[in-house]
Amino acid sequence: MLIGELARETGTTPRALRFYEEQGLLTSERTPAGYRVYGPDAARRVRNIRDLLTSGFTVEDVRSFLPHLDGDLPPVICYHPSCEADYEVAERRLATLDERIATLTRLRDQVAARMPWLDRAHRPAGDRAEAHAHRPAGDRAEAHARRPAGA
């Protein structure tokens, strides 16, 4: 199948497919005219690559799963001692995601503490304007004066 056909079948772009090839995740043959031709299992491999990338893995992480990309990936991967290296990659990725979530939660809490009337997690729907309106007029004027020009 040609690159455009594979892109349409997998919901991606030819550019993404070329990138996957550059990264060693996908292979193709060439026609005499130089067109890329993909084998029958390419669509499954591309869907698996995209599934892993969407799940939070990096391209480098996905490389460690190459032996598994041509089959159907199960929704839940059971432990098997022969896959220990793959689990280490997944464990590192999970730790990185946990760190990012903690950082984003901390930043979100800082913004919510500075502007509690914006904190949707702790106010009823439609309550923002009302909370803002109940601040003393001097506070609103002072806050507005501190805003940068054009904000």
C-alpha positions in Angstrom: 0.0 0.0 0.0 1.3 3.5 -0.8 1.9 6.2 1.9 -1.3 8.1 1.2 -3.4 4.9 1.5 -1.7 4.0 4.7 -2.2 7.5 6.1 -5.9 7.4 5.2 -6.4 3.9 6.7 -4.7 4.8 10.0 -6.0 8.4 10.4 -2.6 9.9 10.3 -0.5 11.9 7.8 2.2 10.9 5.3 4.5 13.3 7.2 3.9 11.3 10.4 4.6 8.0 8.6 7.9 9.3 7.2 8.8 10.5 10.7 8.0 7.0 12.1 10.3 5.6 9.4 13.1 8.1 10.3 12.8 7.0 13.9 13.0 3.3 13.0 9.4 2.4 14.0 8.2 1.6 10.5 9.7 0.2 7.4 8.8 0.4 3.7 10.0 -0.8 0.4 10.5 1.4 -2.6 9.0 1.1 -6.1 11.2 1.7 -9.1 9.8 5.2 -9.2 10.8 5.8 -5.6 7.4 5.6 -4.0 7.1 4.1 -0.5 5.2 0.8 -0.4 4.1 -0.7 2.9 3.4 -4.3 3.8 0.1 -5.7 4.9 0.9 -5.4 8.7 1.9 -1.7 8.4 -1.6 -0.4 9.4 -1.7 -2.4 12.6 1.9 -1.3 13.5 1.0 2.4 12.9 -2.2 2.1 15.0 -0.1 0.5 17.8 2.5 3.3 17.5 -0.2 5.9 17.7 -1.9 4.2 20.6 1.4 4.1 22.6 2.2 7.7 21.8 -1.3 8.8 22.8 -0.9 6.8 26.0 2.0 9.0 27.0 5.0 7.1 25.7 7.7 8.8 23.8 9.1 7.7 20.4 12.1 6.4 22.2 9.9 4.4 24.6 8.0 3.0 21.6 11.2 1.7 20.1 11.6 -0.6 23.1 8.2 -2.2 22.2 9.1 -2.9 18.5 8.8 -6.7 18.8 5.2 -6.3 20.0 4.0 -3.7 17.4 2.9 -6.1 14.7 0.3 -7.9 16.8 -2.7 -6.6 18.6 -1.8 -4.9 21.8 -4.0 -6.1 24.6 -6.0 -3.5 26.6 -4.3 -4.8 29.8 -0.7 -6.2 29.6 -0.1 -9.0 32.0 3.3 -9.5 33.7 5.7 -11.9 32.1 9.3 -12.3 33.2 10.7 -12.2 29.7 9.4 -8.7 29.2 11.2 -7.1 32.2 13.0 -4.5 30.1 9.8 -3.4 28.6 8.2 -3.0 32.0 11.2 -0.8 33.1 10.5 1.6 30.2 6.8 1.7 31.2 7.7 2.2 34.9 10.0 5.1 34.1 7.3 6.7 31.9 4.7 6.3 34.6 7.0 7.9 37.2 7.6 10.9 34.8 3.9 11.3 34.2 3.3 11.2 38.0 5.9 14.0 38.5 4.3 16.1 35.8 0.8 15.6 37.3 2.2 16.7 40.7 3.8 19.7 39.2 0.7 20.8 37.4 -1.4 20.2 40.5 0.9 22.4 42.5 0.7 25.2 39.9 -3.0 24.9 39.6 -3.4 25.2 43.4 -1.2 28.3 43.4 -3.3 30.0 40.8 -6.5 29.0 42.6 -5.1 30.3 45.9 -4.4 33.7 44.3 -7.7 33.9 42.6 -10.2 31.7 44.5 -13.2 33.0 42.6 -11.7 31.2 39.5 -11.5 27.9 41.3 -14.2 25.9 39.6 -13.5 22.9 41.8 -14.8 24.8 44.8 -17.7 26.9 43.6 -21.1 26.4 42.1 -21.6 26.9 38.4 -22.2 30.5 37.4 -20.7 31.8 40.6 -17.6 33.6 39.2 -19.1 36.9 38.4 -21.0 37.0 41.7 -17.9 36.2 43.7 -16.0 38.9 41.8 -18.7 41.4 42.3 -18.8 40.9 46.1 -15.2 42.1 46.6 -14.9 45.6 47.9 -14.8 48.2 45.2 -11.3 49.4 46.3 -10.0 45.9 45.8 -11.4 45.7 42.3 -9.9 49.1 41.3 -6.5 48.2 42.8 -6.5 44.8 41.0 -7.4 46.5 37.7 -4.7 49.1 38.2 -2.0 46.4 38.6 -2.9 44.7 35.4 -0.4 45.2 32.5 -1.5 47.5 29.7 -3.5 45.7 27.1 -4.5 42.9 29.4 
